[in-house]
Amino acid sequence: MTIGWRFDNTYAKLPDTFKENINPIPVKEPNLVILNKKLAKNLDLDFSKTDKKEISKILSGNILPIGSNGISQAYAGHQFGHFTMLGDGRAVLMGEHLSKKNERYDIQFKGSGKTSFSRGGDGRAVLGPMLREYIISEAMHALKIPTTRSLSVVKTGETVNREKPEQGAILTRIASSHIRVGTFQYIAAKQNIEELKLLMNFTIDRHFPEIKSSNNKALDLLNLLMEKQCNLVINWMRVGFIHGVMNTDNMTVSGQTIDYGPCAFMDHYNAKTVFSSIDKFGRYSYSNQPKITKWNLARFAECLIPLIDEDEDSSIKKASEVIDNFEKIYEKKWLNMMRDKLGLFGEDKEDKKLINDLLNWMELNKIDYTNTFCYLMNVKTPEINCYKTNEFIHWINRWKKRLNLKENSSSKYLDLMRNSNPIVIPRNHKVEEALNAANENNLELLENLLIVLEKPYNNQDKIINFKSPAPLGNKEYQTFCGT
């Protein structure tokens, strides 16, 4: 192959406890649906001299890249609060590709067939959910939010049975790694301290080399992961993103967003918004995301107890002090993030009330979250009558008074707001339109949507159609995990 793969597969060299050695199961008739050429270039991969048929075979696993070493990773997870031993039931990690800058990327085929972790599943994925992950992960990257990326989607030419027969597909996912909180839970559950220490050191070497010589690497790792995950969920809250399935197996130690199954973006503001069809009690609602982040971090801390201190009581005390600090850190970061969204420099004791009054007004009146901040930036929005009420005008006057407190020019505060507030997001109904068309082999809507989402902070021409929220109807919008 002349594509440019440079595999250096360190995870595959770990003991068998961590993984199963396995290759993708070949598919009947691979057919490339979409290839992320810009991402390929960033990875120093060149598909230009390879025809579509050959690319389809490569990115479906029918042809194994030279230097690859297929594995499915073992991990556990608290799924909706219930602990389960898991693993890659429908994915194969082909290896770790090194760019010319020696940046390391996991190359994973999702939907590549059964593994020993499939738990009775078919190991396959379907076209709609794989294209959804492609759209949303690339949109998140453009929104400047840490995320896994999508290199391609290939149809398999096979039928996959879900609620109804669906077209099979394989996604090529790119990640800085696939090490999860659930990976630590899996090894910790085996009660092999040496393997737990091996995983910790492997993780530090890969993601946090700055603490390799630390006196307490486990405690420092906990602190660093809390910082990364806190920043990540702040970013989700900033753009109205709802992950939908924040199980511990979906929290990476790299701080990247992973797994775009039942995720969605909020239209009108409602703190209790839930889109996932399986989240019956709102465990992973918009407003619960910070709480669940802390809960997941506490599960990570439990894994590290044997490594933080030889004395268990002392270890628990040290870990608890870190976890108990989460709310304080989050509150400060959230307040500063919302100040940025409103163009507020410095601090004022009334800031939190000003922010919450705006959110409460949006929630009470079912006002669009993204478009409200666009309106405040003088960006044309689809519906403006809602912003002409006396209540909102009164809030605007308070906001403007606060803007003037810190000698704040319009160019200065607007620059701050434009860096924080997207003008377009992947509106749920636009994503569904694109997916429905793609299922009928029409990729035009998908391609147009991806072009718009590449520059979410730019006031692009002719995008008003992509800014409108879905019409209010009797039916609640739901998303599904695709398994």
C-alpha positions in Angstrom: 0.0 0.0 0.0 1.3 3.5 -0.8 -1.3 5.2 1.4 1.2 6.1 4.1 0.3 4.0 7.1 3.0 4.1 9.8 1.8 1.7 12.5 3.4 1.4 15.9 1.1 -0.7 18.0 2.0 -0.3 21.7 -1.4 -1.3 23.2 -1.4 -4.6 21.3 1.8 -5.5 23.3 0.0 -5.3 26.6 -0.9 -8.6 28.3 -3.9 -10.6 27.0 -6.0 -9.4 29.9 -6.3 -6.1 28.1 -7.5 -7.3 24.7 -8.3 -10.0 22.2 -6.2 -10.4 19.1 -8.7 -10.4 16.2 -9.1 -9.1 12.6 -12.2 -7.5 11.1 -14.6 -10.0 9.5 -14.6 -9.4 5.7 -17.8 -8.0 4.3 -19.7 -8.9 1.2 -19.5 -5.8 -1.0 -17.7 -2.8 0.6 -18.6 0.5 -1.0 -17.2 3.9 0.2 -19.9 6.4 1.1 -17.7 9.2 2.4 -14.0 9.9 2.9 -12.7 12.7 5.1 -9.9 14.0 2.8 -8.9 16.9 5.1 -8.5 14.5 8.1 -6.6 12.1 5.9 -4.2 14.9 5.0 -3.7 15.8 8.7 -2.8 12.1 9.3 -0.4 12.2 6.3 -2.4 9.6 4.5 -2.7 9.8 0.7 -5.6 8.1 -0.9 -5.3 10.0 -4.2 -3.5 7.1 -6.1 -6.0 4.5 -4.9 -9.3 3.9 -6.6 -12.6 3.9 -4.8 -13.0 0.1 -4.9 -9.6 -0.4 -3.3 -10.2 2.3 -0.6 -13.5 0.5 0.2 -11.7 -2.7 0.8 -9.0 -1.1 3.0 -11.5 0.9 5.1 -13.8 -2.1 5.6 -11.1 -4.5 6.8 -11.3 -6.7 3.7 -7.7 -5.7 3.0 -5.5 -5.5 6.1 -3.1 -2.5 6.1 0.6 -3.5 6.3 1.8 -3.1 9.9 -1.7 -3.3 11.5 -2.4 -5.6 14.4 -6.1 -6.0 15.0 -7.3 -6.2 18.6 -10.6 -5.7 20.4 -10.1 -3.9 23.7 -11.4 -5.1 27.1 -13.1 -2.7 29.4 -15.9 -2.5 31.9 -18.6 0.2 32.5 -21.3 1.5 34.7 -24.1 1.6 32.3 -26.9 3.7 33.7 -25.3 3.1 37.1 -25.0 -0.7 36.8 -21.6 -2.3 36.6 -20.9 -4.6 33.7 -17.8 -6.3 32.2 -17.7 -5.2 28.6 -15.3 -4.8 25.7 -15.3 -3.9 22.0 -18.3 -6.0 20.9 -18.3 -4.5 17.4 -15.0 -2.8 16.8 -11.5 -3.6 16.0 -8.5 -1.4 16.8 -6.3 -1.9 13.7 -3.3 -0.1 15.3 -1.7 3.1 16.2 -0.7 5.3 13.3 2.1 7.8 13.6 1.9 11.0 11.6 5.1 12.6 10.2 5.1 14.8 13.4 5.0 11.5 15.4 1.5 12.2 16.7 -0.1 9.0 17.6 -3.7 8.1 16.5 -5.8 5.0 17.1 -7.3 3.6 13.9 -10.5 1.8 14.8 -13.1 0.1 12.5 -16.5 0.3 14.1 -19.0 -2.3 12.9 -16.3 -4.8 11.9 -17.9 -8.0 13.2 -18.2 -10.2 16.2 -15.6 -10.4 18.9 -15.4 -12.3 22.2 -17.0 -9.3 23.8 -20.1 -9.2 21.6 -22.4 -10.7 24.3 -24.7 -12.2 21.7 -24.7 -9.2 19.4 -23.9 -9.4 15.7 -20.9 -7.1 15.8 -22.2 -5.0 13.0 -23.3 -1.4 12.6 -25.8 0.3 10.4 -25.5 3.2 8.0 -27.6 5.8 9.8 -25.8 5.7 13.1 -22.3 5.6 11.5 -23.1 8.6 9.4 -24.5 10.3 12.5 -21.2 9.8 14.3 -19.4 11.1 11.2 -21.5 14.3 11.1 -21.5 15.0 14.9 -17.8 14.2 15.6 -16.7 16.4 12.7 -19.0 19.1 13.9 -17.6 18.9 17.4 -14.1 19.2 16.1 -15.1 22.4 14.2 -16.7 23.7 17.4 -13.3 23.4 19.0 -14.4 20.6 21.4 -12.0 17.6 22.1 -13.4 14.7 20.2 -12.7 11.5 18.3 -12.8 12.0 14.5 -14.3 10.2 11.6 -12.1 9.2 8.6 -14.7 7.3 6.5 -18.0 5.4 6.3 -18.1 2.3 4.1 -21.3 0.4 3.3 -20.8 -3.4 3.7 -23.3 -4.6 1.1 -24.9 -6.6 3.9 -28.2 -6.3 5.7 -28.2 -5.8 9.4 -31.3 -6.6 11.4 -32.4 -4.1 14.0 -36.1 -3.1 14.5 -36.1 -3.5 10.7 -33.6 -4.6 8.1 -30.9 -1.9 7.7 -27.9 -1.3 5.5 -24.7 -2.4 7.1 -21.8 0.1 7.5 -18.3 0.5 9.0 -17.0 3.7 10.4 -13.2 4.4 10.7 -12.8 6.2 14.0 -9.7 8.2 14.8 -8.8 8.9 18.5 -5.8 9.9 20.5 -6.5 6.6 22.3 -9.4 4.4 23.3 -8.4 4.1 26.9 -11.5 4.7 29.1 -12.4 5.0 32.7 -14.0 1.6 32.0 -10.6 0.2 31.0 -9.3 1.0 34.5 -12.5 -0.5 36.0 -12.0 -3.7 34.0 -8.3 -4.2 35.2 -9.2 -3.1 38.7 -11.9 -5.7 38.9 -9.4 -8.4 38.0 -7.6 -7.4 41.2 -4.1 -7.6 39.7 -2.2 -4.7 41.1 0.8 -5.1 38.7 -1.5 -4.9 35.7 -3.3 -1.9 37.1 0.1 -0.2 37.6 1.0 -1.2 34.1 -2.1 0.4 32.7 -1.5 3.6 34.8 2.0 3.9 33.5 1.0 3.2 29.9 -1.7 5.9 30.1 0.8 8.4 31.6 3.4 7.7 28.9 0.8 8.2 26.2 -1.2 11.1 27.5 0.5 12.7 30.5 4.3 12.4 30.2 4.7 15.5 32.3 3.9 13.5 35.5 6.2 10.5 34.6 8.6 11.5 37.4 5.9 12.5 39.9 6.1 11.3 43.5 2.4 10.3 43.3 1.5 9.5 39.7 -1.9 8.0 40.5 -3.1 11.1 42.4 -1.7 13.4 39.7 -3.4 11.4 37.1 -6.7 11.7 38.9 -6.3 15.5 39.1 -5.4 15.8 35.4 -8.3 13.7 34.3 -10.7 15.8 36.4 -9.4 19.0 34.8 -9.8 17.5 31.3 -13.2 16.1 31.9 -14.4 19.3 33.6 -13.3 21.3 30.6 -15.0 18.9 28.2 -18.4 19.0 29.9 -18.1 22.8 30.1 -17.7 22.8 26.3 -20.7 20.6 25.9 -22.8 22.9 28.0 -21.5 25.9 26.0 -23.0 24.7 22.8 -26.0 22.8 24.1 -24.7 19.3 23.4 -26.2 16.4 25.2 -24.2 13.2 25.0 -27.0 10.9 26.0 -25.0 7.9 27.3 -22.4 9.0 29.7 -21.5 5.5 31.0 -18.0 5.1 32.4 -17.0 3.2 29.3 -17.7 6.3 27.3 -15.4 8.6 29.3 -11.9 8.7 27.8 -8.8 9.4 29.8 -7.6 11.6 26.9 -10.5 14.0 27.5 -12.0 13.5 24.1 -15.7 13.1 23.5 -16.4 9.5 22.4 -19.5 7.6 21.2 -22.1 9.5 19.3 -25.0 7.2 19.6 -28.1 8.9 21.2 -26.4 12.3 21.3 -28.2 15.5 20.1 -28.1 19.3 20.3 -30.6 21.3 22.3 -33.0 23.6 20.4 -35.1 25.6 22.9 -33.4 25.8 26.3 -34.5 23.3 28.8 -32.1 22.1 31.5 -33.9 18.7 31.7 -33.6 18.0 28.0 -33.2 14.3 27.2 -33.1 12.8 23.7 -32.0 9.2 24.3 -34.7 6.7 23.9 -33.2 4.5 26.6 -32.7 7.3 29.2 -36.1 6.9 30.8 -35.4 8.8 34.0 -33.2 11.6 32.7 -29.9 10.4 34.3 -28.0 11.9 31.4 -30.0 15.0 30.8 -28.4 18.3 29.9 -28.2 19.7 33.4 -27.1 16.3 34.9 -24.0 16.1 32.7 -21.7 17.8 35.3 -23.0 15.6 38.1 -22.4 12.5 36.1 -18.9 13.6 35.2 -18.2 13.8 38.9 -19.8 10.4 39.5 -17.7 8.8 36.7 -14.5 10.4 38.1 -15.3 9.0 41.5 -15.5 5.5 39.8 -12.0 6.2 38.3 -10.7 7.3 41.7 -11.9 4.0 43.2 -9.7 2.1 40.7 -6.6 4.1 41.7 -7.0 3.5 45.5 -4.4 0.8 45.6 -1.9 3.0 43.8 -2.4 6.4 45.5 -1.2 5.3 49.0 -0.2 2.0 50.6 -2.5 2.8 53.5 -6.0 2.4 52.2 -7.7 4.9 54.5 -5.1 7.5 53.6 -5.6 6.7 49.9 -9.4 7.1 50.1 -9.0 10.4 52.0 -6.7 11.8 49.3 -8.9 10.7 46.4 -12.0 12.0 48.1 -10.5 15.4 48.6 -9.8 15.6 44.8 -13.3 14.5 43.9 -15.0 16.7 46.5 -13.3 19.7 44.8 -15.2 19.1 41.5 -18.2 21.3 42.1 -15.9 24.3 43.0 -13.8 23.9 39.9 -16.8 23.3 37.7 -18.8 26.3 39.0 -15.9 28.6 38.4 -15.3 27.3 34.9 -19.0 27.4 34.0 -19.4 31.0 35.2 -16.4 32.1 33.2 -17.7 30.2 30.1 -21.1 31.9 30.4 -19.3 35.3 30.9 -17.5 34.6 27.6 -20.8 33.8 25.9 -22.2 37.1 27.0 -19.0 39.1 26.3 -18.4 40.0 30.0 -14.9 40.8 31.0 -13.8 40.6 34.6 -16.2 39.6 37.4 -19.2 41.2 39.1 -21.2 39.8 42.1 -24.4 40.0 40.0 -23.1 38.0 37.1 -24.5 34.7 38.2 -28.0 36.2 38.6 -27.8 37.9 35.3 -26.8 34.6 33.6 -29.5 32.5 35.4 -32.2 35.1 34.7 -31.5 34.7 31.0 -31.5 30.9 31.1 -34.7 30.9 33.2 -36.4 33.2 30.7 -35.3 31.0 27.8 -36.6 27.9 29.6 -39.9 29.4 30.6 -40.6 30.8 27.1 -39.1 27.9 25.1 -36.6 30.1 23.4 -33.8 28.7 21.2 -30.5 28.5 23.1 -28.1 29.0 20.1 -30.1 31.7 18.4 -30.5 33.8 21.5 -26.7 34.3 21.7 -26.7 35.0 18.0 -29.3 37.7 18.5 -27.1 39.2 21.2 -24.2 39.3 18.7 -26.4 41.1 16.1 -26.5 38.0 13.9 -29.6 37.5 11.9 -31.8 34.8 13.4 -34.9 33.1 12.0 -37.4 34.3 14.7 -37.0 37.7 16.5 -40.5 38.4 17.9 -39.7 36.5 21.0 -36.9 39.0 21.7 -39.2 42.0 21.7 -41.0 41.2 25.0 -40.7 43.7 27.9 -39.2 41.0 30.1 -36.3 40.4 27.6 -35.8 44.1 26.9 -35.4 44.7 30.6 -32.8 41.9 30.7 -31.0 43.4 27.7 -30.7 46.7 29.6 -29.2 45.0 32.6 -26.8 43.2 30.3 -25.7 46.4 28.6 -25.2 48.1 31.9 -22.9 45.2 33.0 -21.0 45.4 29.7 -20.2 49.0 30.4 -18.8 48.3 33.9 -15.4 47.2 32.6 -14.8 49.9 29.9 -15.9 47.3 27.3 -16.1 48.4 23.7 -18.5 46.7 21.3 -15.7 45.3 19.1 -14.0 43.9 22.2 -17.0 42.1 23.7 -18.3 40.9 20.3 -14.9 39.3 19.6 -15.2 37.4 22.9 -18.8 36.3 22.1 -17.9 35.2 18.5 -15.3 32.8 19.8 -17.7 31.2 22.2 -21.1 31.1 20.4 -21.6 29.0 17.3 -23.9 30.5 14.7 -24.8 27.0 13.4 -24.9 23.6 15.2 -26.0 20.2 13.9 -29.7 20.8 14.2 -31.4 17.5 14.9 -34.0 17.8 12.1 -31.3 18.7 9.6 -29.2 15.7 10.6 -32.2 13.5 10.3 -33.0 14.9 6.8 -29.4 14.2 5.7 -29.5 10.7 7.1 -32.8 9.8 5.6 -31.6 11.0 2.2 -28.3 9.1 2.5 -30.3 5.9 3.2 -31.8 6.4 -0.2 -28.3 6.9 -1.7 -28.7 10.7 -2.0 -25.7 12.3 -0.4 -26.3 15.9 -1.4 -28.0 17.0 1.9 -25.2 15.2 3.9 -22.5 17.0 1.9 -24.2 20.4 2.2 -24.7 20.0 5.9 -21.0 19.0 6.4 -19.8 22.1 4.5 -21.9 24.4 6.7 -20.8 22.7 9.9 -17.1 23.1 9.0 -17.3 26.8 9.9 -19.8 27.0 12.8 -18.5 30.4 14.1 -18.7 32.1 10.7 -21.8 34.0 9.5 -21.9 32.2 6.2 -24.2 33.1 3.3 -27.5 31.3 2.8 -27.4 29.4 6.0 -30.7 30.7 7.6 -32.2 27.3 6.8 -29.6 25.6 8.9 -30.2 27.9 11.9 -33.9 27.3 12.3 -34.9 25.0 15.2 -37.3 22.1 14.4 -41.0 23.2 14.5 -42.6 22.5 17.8 -44.8 19.4 17.5 -46.6 16.8 19.6 -43.8 14.2 19.2 -40.6 14.4 21.3 -37.4 14.1 19.3 -35.6 10.8 20.2 -32.3 9.3 19.3 -31.2 5.7 19.4 -27.9 3.9 20.1 -27.9 1.8 17.0 -27.0 -1.5 18.6 
